[in-house]
Amino acid sequence: MKYLSMKWMLRSMTLGLLVWMSGGLLGVPAWAAPAVGAPAPEFRLQDQNGDWVSLKDYRGKWVVLYFYPKDNTPGCTTQACDFRDDIFAFRRAEAVILGISVDDLESKKDFASEHSLPFSVLADPDKKTTERYGLLTKMLGFFEFARRDTFIIDPEGRVAKHFPKVDPEGHSAMVLAELKRLKAPRG
């Protein structure tokens, strides 16, 4: 009986780890996130260099704000490196990329340095920004992380598009295509 309990516990922990590494299948419902057309919640967080970054600093520009669960995990690394590899296309589209997770500043420094990230990755260790965006996810009742979602924020500071629970593979190209669609003249 003890063996069965230990085996069940190990399977549960393994499943939990897989869910966490995949970007989270558990979490708050999408309706808790700011709606398209609503003002994007403001924040003031430190980036990998220790500089303070606020959303209001980018008023007048398009912002790709992506939340991810954990620095240096497979999916999060794939996602960050895809944004890195497409950085010149985002710059031509006059868009800024900002990444946020609940990891601390030291983790951000290591993550950005190891993968040569040319954009800010922001530390949200108190989890308040992640919570304001409706993306704070709990696993096993105590481990909290950001769900993998992306927002495109327009130059007026409003949510123009929300991508909930994204697949990191190829996500950068999808965001870039949507950004170009949003910026295209209407008529």
N, C-alpha and C positions, 0 to 999 in steps of 0.2 A: 504494500500500500504506500509506504514512504517513497519507494522508487517511482510509482505512478504519479504521485504528487510532484516530485522533483521534475519528472519528465514533462508534466503539464506546465509547470512554472517556466521551464526553459523554452518550451514551445511558445508560450505566451510572450515571454520577453523577446524572443526572436521575431515574432510577428510584429510586436510593438516597434522594434528597431527598424524593420523593413518599412512599416508605415511611415515612421519618422523620416527615414532616408528618402522615401519617394515623394516627400513634400507634404505628407499628411492627408490621410483619407478621413480623419476625424476633424472636427472643428466647428467653428461657428457657421451658421447658415449664410449664404451669399447676401441675403437681404440686410445683414448687419453692416455691410460695407457701404461707403457713400455711393449714392445713386448717380448714374450718368446725368449730367447737368447740374448736380449739386456742387457747392464749393468743396474743394479738396481740403481736408483738415490740415491746419498749419502744424509745423514741427520745427524744432531747433535741436539738432543732433551733431555729434562730432564724427568727422570722417576719419579715414585711416591715417591721416597726417596730424590729427588732433585739432583740425580747423573746425569751427562751428559752421554749420550749413542750415539754412532755413528755406522752406519752400518759397517764402516771399522774396528771397534773393533772386528767384528765377521768374518773377512776374514779367510778362512780355515775351516769354519763351515757351516752347513746348517742352514738357518734361515727361520722361518715361520713368515712372517710379515703380520699381519692382521689389517685392518682399520675398524673402527666401528663408528656409528653415535654419540652416546651419552652415557656417564657413567650412570649407575644405571637405565637404561630403560630395559624393559622386554627382548627384543631380545638380546641386548648387554650383559646383565647379563647372559643369557643362554649361549651365545657363550663363554664368558670369563670363566664361571664355567665348561663348557665342556672341554676347553683347560686345566684348572686347574686339573680336574679329570683325564685327560690323560697325565699329566706331566711326569710320570715315563716312559711311552711308548715313549714319545718324547725324553727324555733323553737317553733311550736305543738306539734310532735311531740317537743319537748325533746331535740333532737339538735344536736350541734356539727359543723360542717364544717371539715375541715382538708385542704388541698391540698399535695402534695409534688412537687417536681421537683429535678433535680440542678443547676439554675441557681444562681448566687451570690446573695448578699443584695441587691446593687444591682439586679439583674434583678427580684427579687421586689418591691422598692420601686416600681420603674417599672410593673410589671405590675398590682399592686394599686391603685396610684394612678390609672393610665390608665383602668381599668375599674371603679373605685369598689367594690372587693371588700370586703364587710362581714364577712369571715372570714379566718382566718390562712392564708397560703400560706407554706410552709416551705422554706428553702434546705437542700439536702443535697449541698453541693459535694464532699464526700469520698465520696459515693455509698454509704456504709455502711448507712444505713437502707433505701434502695432495694434494696440487695443482700440484706439480711436478710429482706425481704418477697418475695424471689425475682423481682424485676421489673427488674433491671439488664439492659439490652439493648445489644448492640454492633452497630454498622453499619460495614462496610468494615474490620472488624478493630480499629478504634481509637476510633471515636466512640461514647461511651456515653451513654445516656439511660434514663429510666424508661418502662416499658411503661404503656399507659393501662389501669389496673385500679382498681377501687374495692372497699373493704371496709366493711362495716357492723360495728362493734365494739360489743358489748353492755356494759351497766353494770359487769359483772364483769371486763371487759378481754379477753373471748374473741371470736374471729371468729364472727359470726352469719351473715354472707353474704359471698361473694366474687363480684364481677362481673369476669371476665377479658376483656381485649381489647375494651373497650367502644366503642361508637359515641358520640361526644360529643353528637350531635343527639338531644335528648329523654331523655338519660340521667338528668338530675336528677329528672324526673317518675317514671322507673322506680325509682330509688333511694327516693324518697319513698313510693311505693306499697308497696315491699318493707318499708320501715321500719314503716309502719303495720300491715302483715300480721304482722311479727315481734312487735310490741307488743300485738297484739290478744289478748284473753283466750282461752285454749284450753279446749276442752271441748265 
